[in-house]
Amino acid sequence: MKNILFLFLLFVFSISAHPAVIPASPGIVTDIATKDPVNPYTYLSSMKIREVEKLLGRKMKLKEKLSFKAFQWSIKKGLYPRKPSENSKKGNTAMILGIVAIASLFIPYLSIASIPCAILAIIFGNQAKKINPNDGQAKAGVILGWVTLGLFVLALIIALVWLTSGGYWFG
């Protein structure tokens, strides 16, 4: 009973939790946005630690300084932010086709439709990976496509072995 009461109170108090964050002054936020209205990340990549501490209104800890420098490095290398493009649509399509392929593999009479879906998932996924090698949805589509084809071939081999043995496993 105490555990249930504790879980209920934890749930009730966690619903109305507000983060303890002091908002930045509006002048500084608009200053960041007006430096480069297209991409404020370029401004962030050129900021010094002291400027960030002034923006935050407190001294940063060593861990925060290191993570901010790593963030600046990733911006300069072009790793962040990822730009959405029409190529991510191919990766998304590949992942959806891979999910449909593996799901339809286990439904009787629809398992035949899983083969073209798997092949299309592999094709679209490889096309999207050529454009953006870090596209996780494209990788998932390719993996699901190959897994579907592998499971289909395995099921086909098991069915052929079962039929050639006369339908009996033993004897």
C-alpha atoms as an extended CHARMM CRD file, in Angstrom:
* protein
*
       171  EXT
         1         1  MET       CA              0.0000000000        0.0000000000        0.0000000000  PROA      1               0.0000000000
         2         2  LYS       CA              2.8510000000        2.3510000000        0.8160000000  PROA      2               0.0000000000
         3         3  ASN       CA              4.4890000000        1.6250000000       -2.5310000000  PROA      3               0.0000000000
         4         4  ILE       CA              1.3040000000        2.4280000000       -4.4300000000  PROA      4               0.0000000000
         5         5  LEU       CA              0.8520000000        5.6590000000       -2.4900000000  PROA      5               0.0000000000
         6         6  PHE       CA              4.4750000000        6.5840000000       -3.1150000000  PROA      6               0.0000000000
         7         7  LEU       CA              4.1560000000        5.9320000000       -6.8610000000  PROA      7               0.0000000000
         8         8  PHE       CA              0.9220000000        7.9340000000       -7.0190000000  PROA      8               0.0000000000
         9         9  LEU       CA              2.4750000000       10.9150000000       -5.2240000000  PROA      9               0.0000000000
        10        10  LEU       CA              5.5740000000       10.6930000000       -7.3970000000  PROA      10              0.0000000000
        11        11  PHE       CA              3.3650000000       10.7450000000      -10.4920000000  PROA      11              0.0000000000
        12        12  VAL       CA              1.3050000000       13.6960000000       -9.2450000000  PROA      12              0.0000000000
        13        13  PHE       CA              4.3140000000       15.7950000000       -8.2940000000  PROA      13              0.0000000000
        14        14  SER       CA              6.2290000000       14.9910000000      -11.4720000000  PROA      14              0.0000000000
        15        15  ILE       CA              3.3870000000       16.2040000000      -13.6930000000  PROA      15              0.0000000000
        16        16  SER       CA              3.5780000000       19.7750000000      -12.4820000000  PROA      16              0.0000000000
        17        17  ALA       CA              7.3670000000       19.9890000000      -12.3130000000  PROA      17              0.0000000000
        18        18  HSD       CA              8.8910000000       23.1440000000      -13.7400000000  PROA      18              0.0000000000
        19        19  PRO       CA             12.5590000000       23.4220000000      -14.6010000000  PROA      19              0.0000000000
        20        20  ALA       CA             14.5990000000       25.7270000000      -12.4050000000  PROA      20              0.0000000000
        21        21  VAL       CA             16.0420000000       27.8590000000      -15.1920000000  PROA      21              0.0000000000
        22        22  ILE       CA             16.5870000000       31.5730000000      -15.0950000000  PROA      22              0.0000000000
        23        23  PRO       CA             15.6440000000       32.9560000000      -18.4950000000  PROA      23              0.0000000000
        24        24  ALA       CA             18.2120000000       35.0130000000      -20.3480000000  PROA      24              0.0000000000
        25        25  SER       CA             17.5840000000       38.6760000000      -20.8110000000  PROA      25              0.0000000000
        26        26  PRO       CA             15.6300000000       39.3570000000      -24.0220000000  PROA      26              0.0000000000
        27        27  GLY       CA             18.2550000000       41.7720000000      -25.3430000000  PROA      27              0.0000000000
        28        28  ILE       CA             20.9330000000       39.0760000000      -25.4700000000  PROA      28              0.0000000000
        29        29  VAL       CA             18.6670000000       36.5510000000      -27.1920000000  PROA      29              0.0000000000
        30        30  THR       CA             17.6710000000       39.0340000000      -29.9050000000  PROA      30              0.0000000000
        31        31  ASP       CA             21.3430000000       39.9950000000      -30.2490000000  PROA      31              0.0000000000
        32        32  ILE       CA             22.2090000000       36.3760000000      -31.0860000000  PROA      32              0.0000000000
        33        33  ALA       CA             19.3590000000       36.1100000000      -33.5750000000  PROA      33              0.0000000000
        34        34  THR       CA             20.2400000000       39.3780000000      -35.3420000000  PROA      34              0.0000000000
        35        35  LYS       CA             23.9330000000       38.5580000000      -35.7790000000  PROA      35              0.0000000000
        36        36  ASP       CA             23.1320000000       35.9840000000      -38.4180000000  PROA      36              0.0000000000
        37        37  PRO       CA             19.3790000000       35.5720000000      -38.8530000000  PROA      37              0.0000000000
        38        38  VAL       CA             19.7910000000       32.6270000000      -41.2040000000  PROA      38              0.0000000000
        39        39  ASN       CA             22.0700000000       30.5380000000      -39.0090000000  PROA      39              0.0000000000
        40        40  PRO       CA             22.7020000000       31.5800000000      -35.3890000000  PROA      40              0.0000000000
        41        41  TYR       CA             25.0220000000       28.5670000000      -34.9910000000  PROA      41              0.0000000000
        42        42  THR       CA             27.7850000000       30.4700000000      -36.7780000000  PROA      42              0.0000000000
        43        43  TYR       CA             27.6040000000       33.1230000000      -34.0720000000  PROA      43              0.0000000000
        44        44  LEU       CA             27.6640000000       30.4690000000      -31.3520000000  PROA      44              0.0000000000
        45        45  SER       CA             30.7100000000       28.8600000000      -32.9140000000  PROA      45              0.0000000000
        46        46  SER       CA             32.6610000000       32.1240000000      -32.6320000000  PROA      46              0.0000000000
        47        47  MET       CA             31.6720000000       32.9350000000      -29.0230000000  PROA      47              0.0000000000
        48        48  LYS       CA             34.2170000000       32.9070000000      -26.2220000000  PROA      48              0.0000000000
        49        49  ILE       CA             33.6360000000       31.2110000000      -22.8700000000  PROA      49              0.0000000000
        50        50  ARG       CA             33.4020000000       34.5970000000      -21.1230000000  PROA      50              0.0000000000
        51        51  GLU       CA             30.6410000000       35.7050000000      -23.4950000000  PROA      51              0.0000000000
        52        52  VAL       CA             28.6990000000       32.5270000000      -22.7640000000  PROA      52              0.0000000000
        53        53  GLU       CA             29.1510000000       33.0330000000      -19.0200000000  PROA      53              0.0000000000
        54        54  LYS       CA             27.8720000000       36.6000000000      -19.4170000000  PROA      54              0.0000000000
        55        55  LEU       CA             24.8990000000       35.2620000000      -21.3790000000  PROA      55              0.0000000000
        56        56  LEU       CA             24.1580000000       32.6910000000      -18.6980000000  PROA      56              0.0000000000
        57        57  GLY       CA             24.7410000000       35.0670000000      -15.8460000000  PROA      57              0.0000000000
        58        58  ARG       CA             26.9860000000       32.6490000000      -13.9450000000  PROA      58              0.0000000000
        59        59  LYS       CA             30.3520000000       30.9360000000      -14.1500000000  PROA      59              0.0000000000
        60        60  MET       CA             30.4390000000       27.7260000000      -16.1070000000  PROA      60              0.0000000000
        61        61  LYS       CA             31.8210000000       24.5340000000      -14.6100000000  PROA      61              0.0000000000
        62        62  LEU       CA             34.6720000000       22.7040000000      -16.2820000000  PROA      62              0.0000000000
        63        63  LYS       CA             32.3490000000       20.0480000000      -17.6700000000  PROA      63              0.0000000000
        64        64  GLU       CA             30.1200000000       22.7250000000      -19.2070000000  PROA      64              0.0000000000
        65        65  LYS       CA             33.1020000000       24.5030000000      -20.7450000000  PROA      65              0.0000000000
        66        66  LEU       CA             34.3430000000       21.2960000000      -22.3100000000  PROA      66              0.0000000000
        67        67  SER       CA             30.9250000000       20.4130000000      -23.6840000000  PROA      67              0.0000000000
        68        68  PHE       CA             30.5270000000       23.9200000000      -25.1230000000  PROA      68              0.0000000000
        69        69  LYS       CA             33.9200000000       23.6460000000      -26.8470000000  PROA      69              0.0000000000
        70        70  ALA       CA             32.9110000000       20.2470000000      -28.2290000000  PROA      70              0.0000000000
        71        71  PHE       CA             29.6690000000       21.8020000000      -29.4730000000  PROA      71              0.0000000000
        72        72  GLN       CA             31.6100000000       24.5930000000      -31.1730000000  PROA      72              0.0000000000
        73        73  TRP       CA             33.9190000000       22.0410000000      -32.7730000000  PROA      73              0.0000000000
        74        74  SER       CA             30.9610000000       20.0600000000      -34.1300000000  PROA      74              0.0000000000
        75        75  ILE       CA             29.4580000000       23.2440000000      -35.5950000000  PROA      75              0.0000000000
        76        76  LYS       CA             32.7430000000       24.1320000000      -37.3120000000  PROA      76              0.0000000000
        77        77  LYS       CA             33.0840000000       20.6140000000      -38.7110000000  PROA      77              0.0000000000
        78        78  GLY       CA             29.5560000000       20.7990000000      -40.1130000000  PROA      78              0.0000000000
        79        79  LEU       CA             28.1890000000       17.9950000000      -37.9790000000  PROA      79              0.0000000000
        80        80  TYR       CA             25.5170000000       20.1740000000      -36.4120000000  PROA      80              0.0000000000
        81        81  PRO       CA             22.8640000000       21.1830000000      -37.3260000000  PROA      81              0.0000000000
        82        82  ARG       CA             21.8230000000       18.6950000000      -39.9240000000  PROA      82              0.0000000000
        83        83  LYS       CA             20.0400000000       20.3030000000      -42.7620000000  PROA      83              0.0000000000
        84        84  PRO       CA             16.7470000000       18.6650000000      -43.7430000000  PROA      84              0.0000000000
        85        85  SER       CA             16.5410000000       17.9410000000      -47.4290000000  PROA      85              0.0000000000
        86        86  GLU       CA             14.5490000000       15.9660000000      -49.9270000000  PROA      86              0.0000000000
        87        87  ASN       CA             17.1150000000       13.1890000000      -49.6110000000  PROA      87              0.0000000000
        88        88  SER       CA             15.9620000000       12.3880000000      -46.1080000000  PROA      88              0.0000000000
        89        89  LYS       CA             12.6090000000       11.5720000000      -47.6640000000  PROA      89              0.0000000000
        90        90  LYS       CA             14.2510000000        8.6450000000      -49.4280000000  PROA      90              0.0000000000
        91        91  GLY       CA             15.6990000000        7.4320000000      -46.1510000000  PROA      91              0.0000000000
        92        92  ASN       CA             12.3050000000        7.7810000000      -44.4880000000  PROA      92              0.0000000000
        93        93  THR       CA             10.6700000000        5.8930000000      -47.3680000000  PROA      93              0.0000000000
        94        94  ALA       CA             13.2890000000        3.1550000000      -47.1200000000  PROA      94              0.0000000000
        95        95  MET       CA             12.6590000000        2.7200000000      -43.4080000000  PROA      95              0.0000000000
        96        96  ILE       CA              8.8750000000        2.6080000000      -43.8670000000  PROA      96              0.0000000000
        97        97  LEU       CA              9.1840000000        0.0660000000      -46.6870000000  PROA      97              0.0000000000
        98        98  GLY       CA             11.5230000000       -2.0330000000      -44.5300000000  PROA      98              0.0000000000
        99        99  ILE       CA              9.0460000000       -2.0260000000      -41.6540000000  PROA      99              0.0000000000
       100       100  VAL       CA              6.1640000000       -2.9130000000      -43.9840000000  PROA      100             0.0000000000
       101       101  ALA       CA              8.2620000000       -5.6810000000      -45.5480000000  PROA      101             0.0000000000
       102       102  ILE       CA              9.1960000000       -7.3470000000      -42.2790000000  PROA      102             0.0000000000
       103       103  ALA       CA              5.6590000000       -6.9600000000      -40.8880000000  PROA      103             0.0000000000
       104       104  SER       CA              3.9920000000       -8.3960000000      -43.9910000000  PROA      104             0.0000000000
       105       105  LEU       CA              6.4070000000      -11.3330000000      -43.9980000000  PROA      105             0.0000000000
       106       106  PHE       CA              4.5250000000      -12.9300000000      -41.1100000000  PROA      106             0.0000000000
       107       107  ILE       CA              1.0230000000      -12.4100000000      -42.5500000000  PROA      107             0.0000000000
       108       108  PRO       CA             -0.1920000000      -15.2540000000      -44.7720000000  PROA      108             0.0000000000
       109       109  TYR       CA             -0.8030000000      -14.3210000000      -48.4310000000  PROA      109             0.0000000000
       110       110  LEU       CA              0.9270000000      -10.9540000000      -47.8530000000  PROA      110             0.0000000000
       111       111  SER       CA              4.3630000000      -12.4750000000      -47.4940000000  PROA      111             0.0000000000
       112       112  ILE       CA              4.7730000000      -12.3020000000      -51.2690000000  PROA      112             0.0000000000
       113       113  ALA       CA              4.3480000000       -8.5190000000      -51.0720000000  PROA      113             0.0000000000
       114       114  SER       CA              7.2270000000       -8.3310000000      -48.6110000000  PROA      114             0.0000000000
       115       115  ILE       CA              9.7870000000       -9.1630000000      -51.3230000000  PROA      115             0.0000000000
       116       116  PRO       CA              9.2230000000       -6.0450000000      -53.4820000000  PROA      116             0.0000000000
       117       117  CYS       CA              8.9780000000       -3.8780000000      -50.3570000000  PROA      117             0.0000000000
       118       118  ALA       CA             12.2960000000       -5.2530000000      -49.1010000000  PROA      118             0.0000000000
       119       119  ILE       CA             14.0020000000       -4.7330000000      -52.4530000000  PROA      119             0.0000000000
       120       120  LEU       CA             12.6890000000       -1.1630000000      -52.6940000000  PROA      120             0.0000000000
       121       121  ALA       CA             13.8090000000       -0.4950000000      -49.1140000000  PROA      121             0.0000000000
       122       122  ILE       CA             17.3240000000       -1.6290000000      -49.9960000000  PROA      122             0.0000000000
       123       123  ILE       CA             17.4040000000        0.4770000000      -53.1780000000  PROA      123             0.0000000000
       124       124  PHE       CA             16.0350000000        3.6590000000      -51.5790000000  PROA      124             0.0000000000
       125       125  GLY       CA             18.2110000000        3.2000000000      -48.5040000000  PROA      125             0.0000000000
       126       126  ASN       CA             21.3900000000        2.8530000000      -50.5510000000  PROA      126             0.0000000000
       127       127  GLN       CA             20.4850000000        5.9080000000      -52.6380000000  PROA      127             0.0000000000
       128       128  ALA       CA             19.9090000000        7.9680000000      -49.4890000000  PROA      128             0.0000000000
       129       129  LYS       CA             23.1460000000        6.6770000000      -47.9100000000  PROA      129             0.0000000000
       130       130  LYS       CA             25.1430000000        7.7930000000      -50.9650000000  PROA      130             0.0000000000
       131       131  ILE       CA             23.9120000000       11.3340000000      -50.4410000000  PROA      131             0.0000000000
       132       132  ASN       CA             24.1110000000       11.3820000000      -46.6320000000  PROA      132             0.0000000000
       133       133  PRO       CA             26.1490000000        8.5420000000      -45.0730000000  PROA      133             0.0000000000
       134       134  ASN       CA             24.9120000000        9.4840000000      -41.5720000000  PROA      134             0.0000000000
       135       135  ASP       CA             21.2230000000        8.9540000000      -42.4150000000  PROA      135             0.0000000000
       136       136  GLY       CA             20.0170000000        6.5440000000      -39.7480000000  PROA      136             0.0000000000
       137       137  GLN       CA             16.6470000000        5.9510000000      -41.3610000000  PROA      137             0.0000000000
       138       138  ALA       CA             18.3340000000        4.8760000000      -44.5930000000  PROA      138             0.0000000000
       139       139  LYS       CA             20.5550000000        2.4580000000      -42.6750000000  PROA      139             0.0000000000
       140       140  ALA       CA             17.5120000000        1.0410000000      -40.8840000000  PROA      140             0.0000000000
       141       141  GLY       CA             15.6950000000        0.5930000000      -44.2020000000  PROA      141             0.0000000000
       142       142  VAL       CA             18.6190000000       -1.2810000000      -45.7340000000  PROA      142             0.0000000000
       143       143  ILE       CA             19.0280000000       -3.5100000000      -42.6770000000  PROA      143             0.0000000000
       144       144  LEU       CA             15.3180000000       -4.2930000000      -42.4940000000  PROA      144             0.0000000000
       145       145  GLY       CA             15.2610000000       -5.0540000000      -46.2220000000  PROA      145             0.0000000000
       146       146  TRP       CA             18.1390000000       -7.4980000000      -45.9700000000  PROA      146             0.0000000000
       147       147  VAL       CA             16.7020000000       -9.1220000000      -42.8400000000  PROA      147             0.0000000000
       148       148  THR       CA             13.3610000000       -9.5670000000      -44.5930000000  PROA      148             0.0000000000
       149       149  LEU       CA             14.9780000000      -11.1640000000      -47.6350000000  PROA      149             0.0000000000
       150       150  GLY       CA             17.0650000000      -13.4240000000      -45.3960000000  PROA      150             0.0000000000
       151       151  LEU       CA             14.0430000000      -14.5550000000      -43.4010000000  PROA      151             0.0000000000
       152       152  PHE       CA             12.0940000000      -15.1540000000      -46.6210000000  PROA      152             0.0000000000
       153       153  VAL       CA             14.8950000000      -17.3000000000      -48.0640000000  PROA      153             0.0000000000
       154       154  LEU       CA             15.1830000000      -19.1840000000      -44.7600000000  PROA      154             0.0000000000
       155       155  ALA       CA             11.4390000000      -19.8770000000      -44.7180000000  PROA      155             0.0000000000
       156       156  LEU       CA             11.6090000000      -20.9930000000      -48.3500000000  PROA      156             0.0000000000
       157       157  ILE       CA             14.4690000000      -23.4100000000      -47.6110000000  PROA      157             0.0000000000
       158       158  ILE       CA             12.6420000000      -24.8310000000      -44.5890000000  PROA      158             0.0000000000
       159       159  ALA       CA              9.4700000000      -25.3040000000      -46.6610000000  PROA      159             0.0000000000
       160       160  LEU       CA             11.3960000000      -27.0460000000      -49.4460000000  PROA      160             0.0000000000
       161       161  VAL       CA             13.1650000000      -29.3680000000      -46.9970000000  PROA      161             0.0000000000
       162       162  TRP       CA              9.8600000000      -30.1890000000      -45.3440000000  PROA      162             0.0000000000
       163       163  LEU       CA              8.1490000000      -30.9020000000      -48.6650000000  PROA      163             0.0000000000
       164       164  THR       CA             10.9870000000      -33.0310000000      -50.0540000000  PROA      164             0.0000000000
       165       165  SER       CA             11.0900000000      -35.1390000000      -46.9100000000  PROA      165             0.0000000000
       166       166  GLY       CA              7.4770000000      -36.1190000000      -47.4590000000  PROA      166             0.0000000000
       167       167  GLY       CA              6.1120000000      -33.7260000000      -44.8840000000  PROA      167             0.0000000000
       168       168  TYR       CA              7.5490000000      -35.7080000000      -41.9840000000  PROA      168             0.0000000000
       169       169  TRP       CA             10.3730000000      -34.5120000000      -39.7970000000  PROA      169             0.0000000000
       170       170  PHE       CA             11.3030000000      -37.8960000000      -38.3560000000  PROA      170             0.0000000000
       171       171  GLY       CA             10.9830000000      -41.3090000000      -39.8740000000  PROA      171             0.0000000000
